[in-house]
Amino acid sequence: MSSDPQNSSSKHLSEAPAEGETVDHDAIDPSYPIPTEDEAFKLLLHCHAPFVAELPEDARTVYDWSKGPPANFEYAEHSHLGDSLLLKWHDGNSYFGKNKKIRLENGLEVTYGQINGLGGDFFGGEDPISGVNTLDDQVNRFNNGYYTLAIRSESKGEAESLINQLQGEVDMFNDALQSGKPPYKGFKSFLRSSTDNLYSSIKGWWSGREKGYLGLALINYDHFGEEARKAYNAGHTAALRLAAACNKDPLGLERAYARNAFADHFLQDSFAAGHIRVPRTKLTSSYPHARDKCAHHMHHEDGKYGLTVGNPLGDWWVMYGDQLLLDHQNKKNLEICKRALAVSVQEVYDAWSTGHVPSPDAFGAWKYAPILDSAWDEKNHVAMFNKDGIPRKKLLDRWHREYEKPNGWWTYAGIAAAMTFVD
């Protein structure tokens, strides 16, 4: 498969392949315009987050990309979840996450929820945590990602700047909460505000440091399905090991909470419908990233229409996607998610106070999280792509149960382009 669009086959995608010919499913239709570098950057931001497409119809709007990327609520939602948790502190009291700043190794002072929002999406390592097989190797990769936020000296200023720029999203999110309206109701008005500074800073970080938002968007496998579980298990293990080893040192508990907050991002993703059954590792490709765009389309379809899921405790409920965390239809999902997060932070405190580190098989959060296979139940609409990354034969019919491997013009690039117009 060629990674250079200029070297792609010149055969028009509507032509059937000759007998025995290998079909390049990422080939580019010559009639389809190749994006500029800046357009590709914007496309990848769109792949990484649902943005407007996952909102209810009455909340959608046409966005002017010249103003930079729209806010996506993922940061505000992650932050809200973490800041609403009760953390047992080394002084014997419990505090809401929003009321306690945690001082990281590089001097950055942030709340538990702010780490939830930054970890994984804006700061992360060179390689996916789930890309290696052993727990110890996964923990090492998690620690590499944590380093980019908490230990790397330059990250202190970068994170402070980013938090300030994201505060408008958080303020609007909180205003909607106080008014009793779903946060997406204020989404259109917020999109009209300028996001030039955020756009420039995120793009600059991509050019200037390890990965950044754009680079992490290309390898965000750790945010989906089984990979999200591996990422959380690695990060939670790192937090528990530190907590248990610090001999009840107060600073050790805070640093363990910081690592766990980074890990909890992946646990939170496991309660968003668009992150449950997307075969992200199958839907990835080289420039111009057509399969990655297909992953985005499946992500927002599942998130918008919701999925009925069950957990090991016997609970069944309907979960929705990013941006709909606090919608009334997502109420039970939010309640169960918060229970899982409460168990996660309690296990860190328990490791700090007892010195015991449970194995991933005993992590309590997964009792509450949905069983992945439950999302594939026939009561749900048919997945846009199956577990092997093969699309529905009738892409626009969510209840059509046949899959067909792309052939000829019906390539992943064609699917990505077609579904963009549907969005």
C-alpha positions in Angstrom: 0.0 0.0 0.0 1.5 3.3 -1.0 1.7 6.0 1.6 2.4 8.7 -1.1 -0.8 9.9 -2.8 1.3 10.9 -5.8 2.3 7.2 -6.3 -1.2 5.8 -5.9 -2.7 3.9 -8.8 -4.2 6.1 -11.6 -7.0 3.6 -12.2 -10.3 5.3 -11.6 -12.0 3.7 -8.6 -15.2 2.9 -10.4 -13.3 0.5 -12.7 -13.5 -3.2 -11.6 -10.1 -4.8 -11.0 -8.7 -7.2 -13.5 -8.8 -10.9 -12.5 -6.1 -11.6 -9.9 -5.4 -7.9 -9.4 -4.8 -6.7 -5.9 -7.1 -3.9 -4.9 -5.7 -1.0 -2.9 -8.6 0.0 -0.8 -6.9 3.3 0.2 -6.3 4.3 -3.5 -7.4 7.8 -4.2 -9.9 8.6 -6.9 -8.2 11.1 -9.2 -11.5 13.1 -9.2 -11.3 13.5 -5.5 -9.3 16.5 -4.5 -6.1 15.8 -2.5 -6.2 18.0 0.6 -3.4 20.5 1.4 -1.3 20.0 4.5 -3.5 22.4 6.4 -6.7 20.7 5.2 -5.4 17.3 6.2 -4.6 18.7 9.7 -8.2 19.9 10.0 -9.5 16.5 8.7 -7.5 14.7 11.4 -8.9 16.9 14.1 -12.3 16.0 12.8 -11.4 12.3 12.9 -10.2 12.5 16.5 -13.4 14.0 17.9 -17.1 13.9 17.0 -17.6 17.6 16.8 -21.0 18.7 15.4 -21.9 15.4 13.7 -22.7 13.6 16.9 -25.1 16.2 18.2 -28.9 15.9 17.9 -30.2 17.4 14.7 -31.5 20.6 16.4 -28.0 21.3 17.7 -26.1 20.9 14.4 -24.6 23.9 12.6 -22.3 24.5 9.7 -19.0 25.5 11.0 -16.5 27.9 9.4 -13.2 26.0 9.5 -11.3 29.2 8.8 -11.8 30.0 12.5 -9.9 26.9 13.5 -11.2 23.6 15.0 -14.5 23.7 16.9 -14.6 22.8 20.6 -15.8 19.3 21.1 -16.8 19.1 24.8 -14.6 16.0 25.3 -12.3 18.1 27.6 -15.1 19.6 29.5 -16.9 16.3 30.0 -13.7 14.5 31.1 -12.9 17.3 33.5 -16.5 17.3 34.9 -16.3 13.6 35.7 -13.0 13.8 37.5 -13.7 17.0 39.4 -17.0 15.6 40.7 -15.3 12.6 42.3 -14.6 12.5 46.1 -10.9 11.9 46.8 -9.8 10.6 50.1 -6.9 12.7 51.2 -3.8 12.0 53.3 -5.2 14.3 56.0 -8.1 11.9 56.6 -10.7 14.1 54.9 -12.4 13.7 51.5 -12.6 16.4 48.9 -14.2 16.9 45.6 -11.6 16.7 42.8 -12.3 20.3 41.8 -11.3 21.6 45.2 -7.9 20.0 45.4 -5.0 21.0 43.2 -2.4 18.2 42.6 1.2 19.4 42.1 2.9 17.4 39.4 6.6 16.7 39.2 7.2 19.6 36.8 5.4 22.1 39.1 2.1 22.1 37.2 -0.8 22.4 39.6 -4.0 20.9 38.2 -7.2 19.2 39.5 -8.0 15.6 39.0 -10.5 16.5 36.3 -8.1 18.6 34.4 -5.7 15.7 34.2 -8.6 13.6 33.0 -9.2 16.0 30.1 -5.5 16.6 29.2 -4.3 13.0 29.4 -4.5 10.9 26.3 -6.0 13.6 24.1 -3.4 16.4 24.4 -0.5 14.7 26.1 0.7 11.2 25.4 3.6 9.0 24.4 5.1 8.1 21.0 3.5 4.7 20.9 0.0 3.3 21.9 0.0 1.8 25.3 -2.0 -1.2 24.0 0.5 -1.9 21.2 2.7 -4.2 23.4 1.7 -7.5 25.0 2.9 -7.6 28.6 1.5 -5.5 31.4 5.0 -4.3 32.4 5.6 -3.1 28.8 2.2 -1.4 28.8 3.0 0.3 32.1 6.2 1.6 30.6 4.4 3.1 27.7 1.8 4.6 30.0 4.6 6.2 32.0 6.1 7.6 28.8 2.8 9.3 28.1 2.4 10.6 31.7 5.9 12.0 31.4 4.8 14.3 28.6 2.3 16.0 30.9 3.7 15.7 34.4 7.5 15.5 34.2 8.6 17.2 31.0 9.5 20.8 32.1 8.2 22.5 29.0 4.8 20.9 29.5 4.0 23.1 32.5 3.6 26.3 30.5 2.0 24.5 27.6 -0.6 22.9 29.8 -1.4 26.1 31.6 -1.9 27.9 28.3 -4.1 25.2 27.0 -6.2 25.1 30.2 -6.8 28.8 29.9 -7.8 28.5 26.3 -10.2 25.6 27.0 -11.8 27.5 29.9 -14.4 29.0 27.5 -15.6 25.5 26.7 -15.7 24.6 30.4 -17.5 27.8 31.4 -20.2 27.3 28.7 -20.6 23.7 29.8 -21.0 24.7 33.4 -23.4 27.5 32.6 -25.6 25.0 30.7 -25.5 22.7 33.8 -26.6 25.5 36.1 -29.5 26.5 33.8 -30.7 22.9 33.6 -30.2 22.7 29.9 -28.2 20.0 28.1 -24.8 21.4 27.3 -25.2 20.9 23.6 -27.9 23.5 23.5 -25.3 26.2 23.9 -23.0 24.5 21.4 -23.9 26.6 18.4 -23.4 29.9 20.1 -20.0 28.7 21.4 -18.9 27.6 17.9 -19.4 31.2 16.7 -16.6 32.4 19.0 -13.1 32.5 17.7 -10.8 29.5 18.4 -7.8 30.9 16.5 -5.5 30.7 19.5 -6.4 27.2 20.4 -6.0 26.1 16.7 -2.5 27.7 16.5 -1.3 26.3 19.8 -2.4 22.8 19.1 -0.9 22.8 15.7 2.3 24.3 17.1 2.6 21.6 19.7 2.4 19.0 16.9 5.4 20.6 15.2 7.3 21.2 18.4 7.1 18.2 20.7 6.7 14.5 20.8 3.1 14.0 19.6 0.6 16.6 20.5 -3.1 16.6 19.6 -2.7 15.8 15.9 -0.1 13.1 16.4 -2.2 11.5 19.2 -5.3 11.6 16.9 -3.5 9.3 14.4 -2.7 6.7 17.0 -5.7 7.0 19.4 -6.3 3.2 19.5 -6.1 3.3 23.3 -9.4 5.2 23.4 -11.4 2.4 21.9 -12.7 -1.0 22.9 -10.3 -3.6 24.2 -7.4 -1.2 23.7 -9.0 1.3 26.1 -9.1 -1.4 28.8 -5.5 -2.3 28.3 -4.5 1.4 28.6 -6.6 1.9 31.8 -5.2 -1.3 33.3 -1.6 -0.1 32.6 -2.2 3.3 34.1 -4.2 2.1 37.1 -1.4 -0.4 37.8 1.2 2.3 37.6 -0.8 4.4 40.1 -1.4 1.5 42.5 2.3 0.5 42.4 3.4 4.0 43.3 0.7 4.4 46.0 1.7 1.1 47.6 5.5 1.8 47.4 5.5 5.2 49.0 5.0 4.0 52.6 2.1 6.4 53.2 4.0 9.5 52.1 1.4 12.2 51.5 3.1 13.4 48.3 3.1 9.8 47.1 -0.7 9.6 47.3 -1.0 12.9 45.3 1.3 11.6 42.6 -0.5 8.3 42.5 -3.8 10.1 42.1 -2.3 12.1 39.2 -1.3 8.9 37.4 -4.7 7.5 38.0 -6.4 10.6 36.7 -4.4 10.1 33.4 -5.5 6.5 33.3 -9.2 7.3 34.1 -9.4 9.1 30.8 -9.5 5.7 29.1 -12.0 4.3 31.7 -14.3 7.3 30.9 -14.0 6.6 27.2 -15.3 3.1 27.9 -18.6 4.7 28.9 -19.1 6.5 25.6 -21.0 4.6 22.9 -18.8 5.8 20.1 -15.8 4.2 21.8 -17.2 0.7 22.4 -17.2 -1.3 19.2 -15.3 0.8 16.6 -12.6 -1.5 15.3 -10.1 1.3 15.5 -7.0 -0.8 14.9 -8.6 -2.1 11.7 -9.6 1.4 10.5 -6.3 3.0 10.2 -4.2 3.9 7.1 -1.6 6.2 5.7 -2.1 9.7 4.3 -4.8 10.9 3.6 -6.1 8.6 6.4 -9.4 7.5 4.8 -9.9 4.6 7.1 -9.3 6.8 10.1 -12.1 9.1 8.8 -14.3 6.0 8.5 -13.6 5.3 12.2 -14.8 8.8 13.0 -18.1 8.2 11.1 -18.8 5.0 13.0 -17.8 6.7 16.2 -20.4 9.4 15.8 -23.2 7.1 14.5 -22.9 4.9 17.5 -22.7 7.9 19.8 -25.6 9.7 18.3 -28.1 6.8 18.2 -26.8 5.1 21.3 -26.2 1.4 22.2 -27.9 -0.9 24.7 -25.2 -2.5 26.8 -24.9 -4.8 29.8 -22.2 -5.2 32.5 -21.0 -8.1 34.6 -23.3 -7.0 37.5 -26.4 -7.6 35.3 -27.3 -4.0 34.6 -28.6 -3.1 31.2 -28.9 0.4 29.9 -28.6 2.7 26.8 -25.4 4.7 26.5 -24.8 7.6 24.2 -21.6 9.3 23.0 -19.3 12.2 23.6 -21.1 15.6 24.1 -24.2 13.8 25.4 -22.8 12.8 28.8 -25.3 14.9 30.8 -28.3 14.5 28.5 -31.3 13.1 30.3 -31.3 10.0 28.0 -27.8 9.3 29.2 -28.6 9.5 32.9 -28.1 5.9 33.9 -24.9 5.7 31.9 -23.5 8.7 33.8 -24.5 7.1 37.1 -22.8 3.8 36.4 -19.7 5.6 35.0 -19.4 7.6 38.2 -19.6 4.3 40.2 -16.7 2.9 38.2 -14.6 6.0 38.7 -15.3 6.0 42.4 -14.0 2.4 42.7 -10.9 3.4 40.7 -9.9 6.2 43.1 -10.8 4.2 46.1 -8.4 1.4 45.0 -5.6 4.0 44.8 -6.2 5.1 48.4 -6.5 1.5 49.5 -3.1 0.7 47.9 -1.6 3.7 49.7 -3.0 2.8 53.1 -2.4 -1.0 52.9 0.5 -1.5 50.5 -1.5 -4.1 48.5 -1.7 -3.9 44.7 -4.5 -6.0 43.1 -4.1 -7.5 39.6 -6.0 -6.2 36.6 -8.3 -9.1 36.8 -9.5 -7.8 40.2 -9.9 -4.1 39.2 -13.4 -3.2 40.4 -14.2 -0.6 37.7 -14.7 -3.3 35.1 -17.7 -4.8 37.1 -19.5 -1.6 36.1 -18.2 -1.0 32.6 -20.1 -2.5 29.7 -19.2 -5.9 28.4 -17.8 -5.1 24.9 -19.7 -7.9 23.1 -23.0 -6.7 24.5 -22.8 -3.7 22.2 -22.9 -6.1 19.2 -26.3 -7.5 20.3 -29.0 -7.6 17.7 -31.1 -5.1 19.7 -28.7 -2.5 18.6 -28.4 -1.0 15.1 -25.9 -2.8 12.9 -22.3 -1.6 13.3 -21.2 0.5 10.4 -18.0 -1.7 10.2 -17.7 -5.2 11.6 -14.9 -6.3 13.8 -12.6 -6.8 10.8 -13.3 -3.3 9.5 -15.6 -4.4 6.7 -18.4 -2.0 6.0 -22.2 -2.6 5.9 -23.3 -3.4 2.4 -26.0 -0.7 2.6 -24.0 1.9 4.5 -26.9 4.3 5.0 -29.3 1.6 6.4 -28.4 1.1 10.0 -30.4 -2.1 10.2 -28.9 -3.8 7.2 -27.1 -6.9 8.4 -24.9 -7.8 5.5 -21.3 -6.8 5.2 -19.3 -6.5 1.9 -15.6 -6.0 1.5 -15.0 -2.8 -0.5 -14.2 -3.4 -4.2 -13.4 -1.1 -7.1 -14.7 2.5 -6.4 -16.4 1.4 -3.2 -13.2 2.1 -1.3 -12.6 3.4 2.2 -11.8 6.8 0.6 -15.2 6.7 -1.2 -17.0 5.8 2.1 -15.2 8.6 3.9 -16.1 11.1 1.3 -19.7 9.9 1.0 -20.4 9.9 4.7 -18.9 13.4 5.0 -21.9 14.7 3.0 -24.3 12.6 5.1 -22.9 14.2 8.2 
